[in-house]
Amino acid sequence: MYYYILDLGNKEIVKLKEKMEVIMASYGISGDFGKISPLSSAYELAKRAAEEGYSTVVAIGGSEIINQTAAALVNTNTALGIIPVGATNLICDLIGTNSFKEALEILRARKVETIDLGKVSENKYFLTEAKIQNPHPVPTILDFGELKIGGEFQEIVIANGNGSKNSFQDGVFSIKIDQAKTKSFFWNLFKKSNPSSLFYQEKVTIEAEQQCKVSVDNEVVAKTPCTITLVPLALKIIVARLH
């Protein structure tokens, strides 16, 4: 059974709704619809659908709606389907298309993979990446547990999936750090510093001299200090193919 979550605040979805329903019927993937409202978020609609036994919950909309829906389906038997309308390129790349028509074809083919998810603090999840992007370098400490590094960092990208095969199933983040080119320092194991550094870790705690925003697909979901954790094989998702 399919349950479709609609963001009717997205004008493009309103225009496409009838076309999508016709294609759904012809593909045999018609289902029930839930509409996002001030009283029913995508998370709440998806949570209820999973509890009611729907096999597939489909998020129709942008990245914020898609991530909320994914969060509700963590460690359930319900698969996430995605019809991207205004979603980021990273999410479109994950499922294999940025076209609503192709997304419906992917739903019909129903190739289900189980992937890792990122978790920010206690209740925010992300499919692709979380990012700290400061207008100027900020003194920051990243604690990986056995390893702690520090420096004046301008951008930190915590990526779940890095474009390589099965990178959404490898149990680690790729964490890319861009630091100041003139005033920068590392301590603990590092004598030299580079403009960018890359680490592979399953968890990181970030503390900064000033509070920094943590964004997921352009939505601010947390502020430092915060802990970002990889949750292995936490979500069933329908994709064209897994990179």
PLY file of the C-alpha trace (Angstrom):
ply
format ascii 1.0
element vertex 243
property float x
property float y
property float z
element edge 242
property int vertex1
property int vertex2
end_header
0.00 0.00 0.00
1.25 3.43 -0.94
0.77 6.57 1.13
1.67 9.87 -0.55
2.57 12.96 1.46
1.79 16.16 -0.41
3.21 19.60 0.26
0.45 21.71 -1.28
2.30 24.82 -0.17
4.55 24.01 -3.13
2.78 25.57 -6.13
4.56 23.24 -8.55
3.04 20.23 -6.80
-0.45 21.74 -7.08
0.08 22.03 -10.85
1.37 18.45 -11.17
-1.03 16.67 -8.81
-3.61 15.58 -11.42
-0.92 14.42 -13.87
0.75 12.40 -11.13
-2.53 10.75 -10.12
-3.20 9.63 -13.70
0.29 8.11 -13.99
-0.02 6.46 -10.56
-3.27 4.79 -11.64
-1.78 3.57 -14.92
1.28 2.15 -13.08
-0.80 0.44 -10.40
0.75 2.46 -7.60
-2.25 4.52 -6.54
-2.69 5.04 -2.83
-3.91 7.32 -0.10
-2.87 10.94 0.29
-1.89 12.96 3.31
-1.68 16.73 3.08
0.79 18.73 5.11
-0.85 21.38 7.27
-0.05 23.41 10.39
-1.58 20.52 12.38
0.05 17.66 10.43
3.72 17.80 9.52
5.35 15.42 7.05
6.96 13.66 10.02
3.61 13.14 11.77
1.85 11.96 8.61
4.64 9.49 7.79
4.81 8.19 11.37
1.08 7.53 11.38
1.22 5.82 7.98
4.01 3.49 9.12
2.07 2.60 12.27
-0.99 1.84 10.15
0.99 -0.65 8.09
1.61 1.11 4.77
4.44 -0.61 2.92
5.61 2.59 1.22
5.41 6.25 2.20
6.20 8.64 -0.63
7.35 12.20 0.04
6.32 14.59 -2.75
8.15 17.89 -2.41
11.42 19.48 -1.48
14.31 18.41 0.69
12.84 19.50 4.03
9.72 17.39 3.47
11.79 14.43 2.28
14.11 14.52 5.31
11.16 14.80 7.71
9.51 11.78 6.09
12.74 9.80 6.25
13.08 10.59 9.96
9.66 9.07 10.66
10.58 5.81 8.91
13.88 5.12 10.69
14.21 1.44 11.63
10.74 0.53 10.35
9.67 -1.93 7.64
8.12 0.91 5.63
10.08 2.03 2.57
10.60 5.66 1.64
9.69 6.71 -1.88
10.61 10.14 -3.22
9.09 12.32 -5.91
11.42 15.32 -5.90
9.81 18.67 -6.58
12.28 21.36 -5.60
14.66 18.93 -3.89
18.43 19.37 -3.90
20.65 17.74 -6.51
22.12 15.48 -3.82
18.74 13.91 -3.06
17.89 13.64 -6.76
21.23 11.89 -7.35
20.48 9.47 -4.52
17.21 8.23 -6.01
18.44 8.52 -9.60
16.36 11.35 -11.09
15.10 14.92 -10.76
12.01 14.21 -12.90
8.65 13.45 -11.32
7.76 11.14 -14.22
10.95 9.12 -13.84
10.45 9.09 -10.06
7.07 7.44 -10.59
8.70 4.86 -12.86
11.25 4.17 -10.12
8.38 3.65 -7.65
6.75 1.18 -10.03
10.01 -0.80 -10.40
10.37 -0.77 -6.59
14.08 -1.42 -6.08
14.47 -1.17 -2.32
17.85 -0.55 -0.70
18.64 -0.14 2.99
20.92 2.81 3.63
22.70 4.67 6.42
21.29 7.93 7.78
22.87 10.89 9.48
21.50 12.08 12.81
22.02 15.58 14.22
21.63 15.71 18.01
18.53 13.82 19.18
15.79 14.15 16.58
17.00 15.49 13.24
17.98 13.06 10.47
19.43 13.63 7.02
19.81 11.55 3.89
22.76 13.22 2.22
24.80 15.78 4.16
24.94 18.28 7.00
27.01 21.42 6.65
28.50 24.25 8.66
29.30 27.21 6.42
30.65 30.33 8.07
31.25 33.70 6.38
34.75 33.67 7.91
36.96 31.08 9.65
35.91 30.24 13.20
38.10 28.48 15.81
36.52 25.03 16.07
37.22 21.65 17.67
36.08 18.37 16.11
36.07 15.42 18.49
36.01 12.01 16.82
36.50 10.10 20.06
40.02 8.73 19.74
41.08 11.73 17.68
40.50 15.42 18.34
41.46 18.18 15.92
41.16 21.93 15.97
41.61 24.87 13.68
40.07 27.99 12.20
37.52 26.34 9.92
35.23 28.06 7.46
33.27 25.09 6.11
32.63 21.57 7.44
30.67 19.07 5.36
29.53 15.81 6.96
28.48 13.65 4.00
26.51 10.42 4.08
27.38 9.02 0.68
30.24 10.49 -1.32
29.46 9.37 -4.86
31.30 6.07 -4.68
29.56 2.71 -4.99
27.70 1.68 -1.83
28.84 4.81 0.01
25.37 5.04 1.57
25.95 1.64 3.14
29.56 1.83 4.33
28.91 2.83 7.95
30.95 6.05 7.96
30.66 9.71 7.06
33.16 11.43 4.83
33.92 14.68 6.66
35.53 17.44 4.64
37.02 20.42 6.46
38.06 23.67 4.80
40.20 25.87 6.98
41.72 29.31 6.75
44.59 29.47 4.28
46.59 32.01 6.28
45.75 31.49 9.96
45.24 27.84 10.64
46.47 25.24 13.05
46.06 21.57 13.92
46.98 19.86 17.06
47.07 16.31 18.29
48.86 14.28 15.51
49.25 17.06 12.92
52.30 19.22 12.28
51.17 20.68 9.00
47.86 22.09 7.86
46.23 22.01 4.44
43.43 24.11 2.94
41.18 21.00 3.05
41.24 17.75 5.00
39.10 14.62 4.69
38.24 12.16 7.45
36.12 9.00 7.56
34.30 8.65 10.87
30.96 7.44 12.22
30.49 10.21 14.79
31.71 13.75 15.44
31.10 16.32 18.17
31.62 19.91 17.04
32.36 22.82 19.34
33.16 26.34 18.15
34.33 29.59 19.69
31.09 31.17 18.48
27.78 29.43 17.83
27.60 28.10 14.25
24.54 26.96 12.32
24.26 23.36 11.14
22.23 23.10 7.93
20.69 20.17 6.10
19.67 20.98 2.52
19.55 24.71 3.34
17.42 24.18 6.47
19.04 25.11 9.80
18.50 22.06 12.04
20.91 22.71 14.92
23.63 24.97 16.27
26.99 24.16 17.78
27.88 22.56 20.09
26.31 19.45 18.60
26.96 15.78 17.93
26.37 14.22 14.51
26.09 10.44 14.38
25.78 7.92 11.56
22.93 5.44 12.02
23.87 2.35 9.98
21.34 0.72 7.64
18.47 2.62 9.23
16.19 3.37 6.27
14.60 1.40 3.45
14.45 3.57 0.32
13.30 3.07 -3.27
15.97 4.06 -5.77
16.86 3.54 -9.43
20.31 2.33 -8.43
22.65 2.92 -5.53
25.90 4.70 -6.37
0 1
1 2
2 3
3 4
4 5
5 6
6 7
7 8
8 9
9 10
10 11
11 12
12 13
13 14
14 15
15 16
16 17
17 18
18 19
19 20
20 21
21 22
22 23
23 24
24 25
25 26
26 27
27 28
28 29
29 30
30 31
31 32
32 33
33 34
34 35
35 36
36 37
37 38
38 39
39 40
40 41
41 42
42 43
43 44
44 45
45 46
46 47
47 48
48 49
49 50
50 51
51 52
52 53
53 54
54 55
55 56
56 57
57 58
58 59
59 60
60 61
61 62
62 63
63 64
64 65
65 66
66 67
67 68
68 69
69 70
70 71
71 72
72 73
73 74
74 75
75 76
76 77
77 78
78 79
79 80
80 81
81 82
82 83
83 84
84 85
85 86
86 87
87 88
88 89
89 90
90 91
91 92
92 93
93 94
94 95
95 96
96 97
97 98
98 99
99 100
100 101
101 102
102 103
103 104
104 105
105 106
106 107
107 108
108 109
109 110
110 111
111 112
112 113
113 114
114 115
115 116
116 117
117 118
118 119
119 120
120 121
121 122
122 123
123 124
124 125
125 126
126 127
127 128
128 129
129 130
130 131
131 132
132 133
133 134
134 135
135 136
136 137
137 138
138 139
139 140
140 141
141 142
142 143
143 144
144 145
145 146
146 147
147 148
148 149
149 150
150 151
151 152
152 153
153 154
154 155
155 156
156 157
157 158
158 159
159 160
160 161
161 162
162 163
163 164
164 165
165 166
166 167
167 168
168 169
169 170
170 171
171 172
172 173
173 174
174 175
175 176
176 177
177 178
178 179
179 180
180 181
181 182
182 183
183 184
184 185
185 186
186 187
187 188
188 189
189 190
190 191
191 192
192 193
193 194
194 195
195 196
196 197
197 198
198 199
199 200
200 201
201 202
202 203
203 204
204 205
205 206
206 207
207 208
208 209
209 210
210 211
211 212
212 213
213 214
214 215
215 216
216 217
217 218
218 219
219 220
220 221
221 222
222 223
223 224
224 225
225 226
226 227
227 228
228 229
229 230
230 231
231 232
232 233
233 234
234 235
235 236
236 237
237 238
238 239
239 240
240 241
241 242
